[in-house]
Amino acid sequence: MRLIMICLMLVVSVTCGVQSTLANSTVEDVKRLLILGDSLTAGYGLAASEAFPVQLEKALRQSGYNVTVVNAGVSGDTSAGGLARLGWALADAPQLVIVELGGNDALRGLPPEMTFNNLDAILERLKIAGVHVILAGMKAPRNLGEDYTVAFDQIYPQLASKHNVHFYPFFLDGVALDPVLNQADGIHPNAAGVGVIVERILPVVVEAMESKR
Protein backbone atom coordinates (compact mmCIF):
# COMPACT_ATOMS: atom_id res chain seq x y z
CA MET A 1 0.00 0.00 0.00
CA ARG A 2 2.85 2.36 0.91
CA LEU A 3 4.52 1.63 -2.43
CA ILE A 4 1.31 2.45 -4.29
CA MET A 5 1.00 5.76 -2.44
CA ILE A 6 4.60 6.69 -3.28
CA CYS A 7 3.99 5.91 -6.95
CA LEU A 8 0.83 8.02 -6.96
CA MET A 9 2.71 10.92 -5.37
CA LEU A 10 5.41 10.69 -8.03
CA VAL A 11 2.83 10.67 -10.82
CA VAL A 12 1.10 13.74 -9.38
CA SER A 13 4.45 15.51 -8.97
CA VAL A 14 5.52 14.82 -12.55
CA THR A 15 2.11 15.81 -13.91
CA CYS A 16 2.16 19.09 -12.02
CA GLY A 17 5.67 19.75 -13.27
CA VAL A 18 4.60 19.17 -16.87
CA GLN A 19 1.55 21.42 -16.43
CA SER A 20 3.73 24.12 -14.88
CA THR A 21 6.20 23.89 -17.77
CA LEU A 22 3.40 24.13 -20.32
CA ALA A 23 1.91 27.11 -18.51
CA ASN A 24 5.25 28.90 -18.45
CA SER A 25 5.77 28.14 -22.13
CA THR A 26 2.38 29.61 -22.93
CA VAL A 27 3.14 32.78 -20.98
CA GLU A 28 6.48 33.22 -22.75
CA ASP A 29 4.87 32.78 -26.17
CA VAL A 30 2.16 35.40 -25.59
CA LYS A 31 3.07 38.80 -26.95
CA ARG A 32 1.34 42.11 -26.46
CA LEU A 33 1.82 44.49 -29.36
CA LEU A 34 0.67 48.07 -28.98
CA ILE A 35 0.20 50.50 -31.86
CA LEU A 36 0.69 54.12 -30.84
CA GLY A 37 -0.85 56.09 -33.67
CA ASP A 38 -3.40 58.46 -35.08
CA SER A 39 -6.57 57.92 -37.16
CA LEU A 40 -4.74 55.47 -39.44
CA THR A 41 -4.39 53.21 -36.40
CA ALA A 42 -7.67 54.10 -34.71
CA GLY A 43 -9.65 53.01 -37.77
CA TYR A 44 -11.29 56.26 -38.77
CA GLY A 45 -14.34 55.64 -40.96
CA LEU A 46 -14.10 51.87 -40.61
CA ALA A 47 -15.96 49.19 -38.71
CA ALA A 48 -14.06 48.08 -35.61
CA SER A 49 -13.27 44.74 -37.25
CA GLU A 50 -11.67 46.52 -40.23
CA ALA A 51 -9.19 48.66 -38.31
CA PHE A 52 -5.46 48.13 -38.74
CA PRO A 53 -4.83 46.63 -35.26
CA VAL A 54 -7.60 44.07 -35.69
CA GLN A 55 -6.51 43.05 -39.18
CA LEU A 56 -2.87 42.85 -38.07
CA GLU A 57 -3.73 40.65 -35.09
CA LYS A 58 -5.71 38.33 -37.35
CA ALA A 59 -2.81 38.06 -39.80
CA LEU A 60 -0.32 37.36 -37.01
CA ARG A 61 -2.51 34.68 -35.47
CA GLN A 62 -2.95 33.07 -38.87
CA SER A 63 0.84 33.04 -39.09
CA GLY A 64 1.03 31.14 -35.81
CA TYR A 65 1.70 33.96 -33.35
CA ASN A 66 -0.35 34.08 -30.16
CA VAL A 67 -0.49 37.86 -29.95
CA THR A 68 -2.81 40.53 -28.64
CA VAL A 69 -2.69 43.79 -30.57
CA VAL A 70 -3.71 46.88 -28.57
CA ASN A 71 -5.23 49.80 -30.46
CA ALA A 72 -3.70 52.98 -29.01
CA GLY A 73 -4.70 55.12 -31.95
CA VAL A 74 -6.37 58.51 -31.48
CA SER A 75 -7.85 60.28 -34.50
CA GLY A 76 -6.30 63.68 -35.11
CA ASP A 77 -3.36 62.99 -32.83
CA THR A 78 0.02 64.57 -33.49
CA SER A 79 3.46 63.43 -32.40
CA ALA A 80 3.11 65.76 -29.39
CA GLY A 81 -0.16 64.09 -28.44
CA GLY A 82 1.41 60.67 -28.72
CA LEU A 83 4.26 61.72 -26.47
CA ALA A 84 1.84 63.15 -23.90
CA ARG A 85 -0.11 59.89 -23.57
CA LEU A 86 2.83 57.50 -23.82
CA GLY A 87 2.78 56.73 -20.10
CA TRP A 88 -0.87 55.69 -20.33
CA ALA A 89 -0.12 53.50 -23.33
CA LEU A 90 2.75 51.75 -21.55
CA ALA A 91 0.38 50.80 -18.73
CA ASP A 92 -0.72 47.96 -21.04
CA ALA A 93 2.81 46.52 -20.64
CA PRO A 94 3.48 45.87 -24.33
CA GLN A 95 6.54 43.95 -25.40
CA LEU A 96 6.52 45.54 -28.84
CA VAL A 97 5.25 48.95 -29.99
CA ILE A 98 4.59 50.22 -33.48
CA VAL A 99 4.94 54.01 -33.55
CA GLU A 100 2.70 55.43 -36.30
CA LEU A 101 2.64 59.18 -35.77
CA GLY A 102 3.50 62.39 -37.57
CA GLY A 103 1.04 62.41 -40.45
CA ASN A 104 -1.11 65.06 -38.78
CA ASP A 105 1.98 67.13 -38.02
CA ALA A 106 2.64 67.36 -41.75
CA LEU A 107 -1.00 68.04 -42.61
CA ARG A 108 -0.89 70.98 -40.20
CA GLY A 109 2.45 72.17 -41.55
CA LEU A 110 4.13 71.91 -38.15
CA PRO A 111 7.90 72.40 -38.11
CA PRO A 112 9.71 69.13 -38.96
CA GLU A 113 12.17 69.70 -36.11
CA MET A 114 9.25 69.66 -33.68
CA THR A 115 8.05 66.32 -35.05
CA PHE A 116 11.60 64.97 -34.90
CA ASN A 117 12.00 65.99 -31.25
CA ASN A 118 8.68 64.49 -30.20
CA LEU A 119 9.31 61.17 -31.94
CA ASP A 120 12.87 61.16 -30.63
CA ALA A 121 11.53 61.49 -27.07
CA ILE A 122 8.99 58.70 -27.65
CA LEU A 123 11.66 56.31 -28.93
CA GLU A 124 13.99 57.21 -26.06
CA ARG A 125 11.32 56.49 -23.46
CA LEU A 126 10.45 53.19 -25.10
CA LYS A 127 14.11 52.25 -25.11
CA ILE A 128 14.40 53.02 -21.39
CA ALA A 129 11.28 50.92 -20.77
CA GLY A 130 12.92 47.98 -22.56
CA VAL A 131 10.26 47.83 -25.26
CA HIS A 132 11.10 46.77 -28.81
CA VAL A 133 9.96 49.25 -31.44
CA ILE A 134 8.89 49.41 -35.06
CA LEU A 135 8.95 52.94 -36.41
CA ALA A 136 6.46 53.45 -39.23
CA GLY A 137 7.44 56.33 -41.47
CA MET A 138 5.24 58.94 -43.09
CA LYS A 139 5.72 61.34 -45.97
CA ALA A 140 4.72 64.98 -46.17
CA PRO A 141 2.15 66.14 -48.73
CA ARG A 142 4.02 67.27 -51.83
CA ASN A 143 2.13 70.58 -51.97
CA LEU A 144 4.03 71.86 -48.93
CA GLY A 145 7.11 72.61 -50.99
CA GLU A 146 10.41 70.86 -51.54
CA ASP A 147 12.20 72.25 -48.49
CA TYR A 148 9.46 71.07 -46.14
CA THR A 149 8.95 67.66 -47.72
CA VAL A 150 12.68 66.88 -47.77
CA ALA A 151 13.08 67.91 -44.12
CA PHE A 152 10.00 65.98 -43.00
CA ASP A 153 10.67 62.81 -44.98
CA GLN A 154 14.17 62.56 -43.48
CA ILE A 155 12.83 62.44 -39.93
CA TYR A 156 12.00 58.74 -39.92
CA PRO A 157 15.14 57.15 -41.42
CA GLN A 158 17.27 59.42 -39.23
CA LEU A 159 15.44 58.36 -36.06
CA ALA A 160 15.42 54.69 -37.02
CA SER A 161 19.19 54.84 -37.46
CA LYS A 162 19.76 56.85 -34.28
CA HIS A 163 17.75 54.48 -32.08
CA ASN A 164 18.52 51.29 -34.01
CA VAL A 165 14.86 50.25 -34.23
CA HIS A 166 12.96 48.22 -36.79
CA PHE A 167 11.83 50.49 -39.61
CA TYR A 168 8.96 50.45 -42.08
CA PRO A 169 9.68 53.44 -44.34
CA PHE A 170 6.14 54.46 -45.34
CA PHE A 171 3.04 53.29 -43.51
CA LEU A 172 0.78 53.97 -46.52
CA ASP A 173 3.03 52.25 -49.03
CA GLY A 174 0.97 50.85 -51.90
CA VAL A 175 -2.16 52.61 -50.66
CA ALA A 176 -1.58 56.37 -50.76
CA LEU A 177 -3.30 58.19 -53.65
CA ASP A 178 -5.05 55.03 -54.87
CA PRO A 179 -8.79 55.81 -54.92
CA VAL A 180 -9.68 52.12 -54.93
CA LEU A 181 -7.92 51.62 -51.58
CA ASN A 182 -9.00 54.84 -49.86
CA GLN A 183 -12.15 56.36 -48.45
CA ALA A 184 -13.84 59.31 -50.10
CA ASP A 185 -11.53 61.80 -48.33
CA GLY A 186 -8.56 60.36 -50.21
CA ILE A 187 -6.54 60.24 -46.98
CA HIS A 188 -7.80 57.33 -44.91
CA PRO A 189 -7.57 53.75 -46.22
CA ASN A 190 -10.72 51.69 -46.60
CA ALA A 191 -10.85 48.09 -45.37
CA ALA A 192 -9.11 46.81 -48.51
CA GLY A 193 -6.43 49.47 -48.15
CA VAL A 194 -5.79 48.43 -44.56
CA GLY A 195 -5.43 44.86 -45.82
CA VAL A 196 -2.67 46.00 -48.18
CA ILE A 197 -0.88 47.80 -45.33
CA VAL A 198 -1.07 44.68 -43.16
CA GLU A 199 0.26 42.48 -45.95
CA ARG A 200 3.21 44.77 -46.59
CA ILE A 201 4.18 45.53 -43.00
CA LEU A 202 3.69 41.96 -41.74
CA PRO A 203 7.24 40.74 -42.52
CA VAL A 204 8.70 43.64 -40.51
CA VAL A 205 6.40 42.87 -37.57
CA VAL A 206 7.30 39.18 -37.67
CA GLU A 207 11.00 40.02 -37.77
CA ALA A 208 10.62 42.28 -34.74
CA MET A 209 8.65 39.64 -32.83
CA GLU A 210 11.24 36.97 -33.57
CA SER A 211 14.07 39.23 -32.41
CA LYS A 212 12.22 39.72 -29.11
CA ARG A 213 12.23 35.97 -28.34
LINFENUR-V152065 format. One line per field, one symbol per residue. phi: phi as a letter, one per 20 degrees, with the letter a starting at -180 (. if undefined). psi: psi as a letter, one per 30 degrees, with the letter a starting at -180 (. if undefined). burial: # if it has 16 or more other ideal C-beta (glycine too) atoms within 10 Angstrom, else .. A space follows every 50 residues. Layout:
phi = ???
psi = ???
burial = ???
//
This chain:
phi = .fffffffffffffffffffffffffffffcddddebdffefngmdfgfd fggfffgfffffendecddeedecfnfdffffffdffffffflfebceec bogfgffemfggfffgfffgfffffffffmefcdeefccfgffenfgfff ffffgfffffffeldfcdgbgegncgmeffdcfffmdefegfffffggfe eggfffgffffef
psi = eeeeeeeeeeeeeeeeeeeeeeeeeeeefkkjkkjjabffeehkglleff leeeeeeeeeefggkikkkkjhkjkfkleeeeeegeeeefffhlfkkkji lfefeeffglkeeeeeeeeeeeeeeeeefgkkkkkjllkkkfgfleeeee eeffeeeeeeeefhlkkjejegkfekgjffgllffgekkaeeeeeeeeee feeeeeeeeeff.
burial = ..............................#.##############...# #######.##....#.#.######..#######..#..##...####### #######..#.#..##.###.##..#....##########.......##. ###.##..##..#.####.###..##....##....#####.######.# #..##..##....
//
